[in-house]
Amino acid sequence: MYIKQLSVFIENREGRLQEVLDVLKKSDINIVSLSLADTSDYGLLRLLVTKPEEGKAALLENGFSAMLTDVLGIRLRHRVGQLQELLEVICKSHINIEYMYALSTGTDDASIVIKTSDLEKAAALLQETDVELVKAEEIQA
């Protein structure tokens, strides 16, 4: 039900993102989706990759600060209001959405990645609706 997200803390300086991507490429790890947020001093790179455990190990071996986090992948129909309706279900249950970003799954539907304050409760709520969760096997193929 959960997808392992690889998070990497990197200095906000020229070439540092390229170094992370090079480590993953040399480890034969494909990036399925990513989000990069930055401040003036550092960046937080969040990635869904085909081999998260191996990706974390490779990055740690190369001096990067990396960790794995559970997130939910959610498939949405392309229609007006679908995302708002999904968020309404979560928010009515007093679950905080910590962050979200787009996910490409190779289907005609839209998909997102979300991290909430209570993943277990959010997953259970969503499974009671007609929302389809993206399986880890779809990412880690």
VENRAQUI-V946818 format. One record per residue. N is the residue number from 0. RES is the residue in one letter. NEAR is the number of other C-alpha atoms within 10 Angstrom. Layout:
n={N/N}
res={RES/RES}
near={NEAR/NEAR}
This chain:
n={0/1/2/3/4/5/6/7/8/9/10/11/12/13/14/15/16/17/18/19/20/21/22/23/24/25/26/27/28/29/30/31/32/33/34/35/36/37/38/39/40/41/42/43/44/45/46/47/48/49/50/51/52/53/54/55/56/57/58/59/60/61/62/63/64/65/66/67/68/69/70/71/72/73/74/75/76/77/78/79/80/81/82/83/84/85/86/87/88/89/90/91/92/93/94/95/96/97/98/99/100/101/102/103/104/105/106/107/108/109/110/111/112/113/114/115/116/117/118/119/120/121/122/123/124/125/126/127/128/129/130/131/132/133/134/135/136/137/138/139/140}
res={M/Y/I/K/Q/L/S/V/F/I/E/N/R/E/G/R/L/Q/E/V/L/D/V/L/K/K/S/D/I/N/I/V/S/L/S/L/A/D/T/S/D/Y/G/L/L/R/L/L/V/T/K/P/E/E/G/K/A/A/L/L/E/N/G/F/S/A/M/L/T/D/V/L/G/I/R/L/R/H/R/V/G/Q/L/Q/E/L/L/E/V/I/C/K/S/H/I/N/I/E/Y/M/Y/A/L/S/T/G/T/D/D/A/S/I/V/I/K/T/S/D/L/E/K/A/A/A/L/L/Q/E/T/D/V/E/L/V/K/A/E/E/I/Q/A}
near={15/16/23/22/23/22/21/22/17/19/17/15/11/8/9/13/16/10/15/20/15/14/17/20/13/9/15/13/19/19/18/15/18/18/15/14/9/13/9/8/9/13/18/17/18/21/21/25/23/20/19/24/14/15/27/21/14/19/22/14/11/12/9/18/13/19/19/18/13/15/21/24/26/20/21/18/14/12/9/8/10/14/16/10/11/17/14/12/15/20/13/9/11/12/16/16/16/10/11/15/15/15/21/16/17/9/8/11/12/18/23/19/23/19/19/19/13/14/18/12/14/22/20/11/15/16/12/9/10/9/16/15/20/20/14/17/10/12/22/17/9}
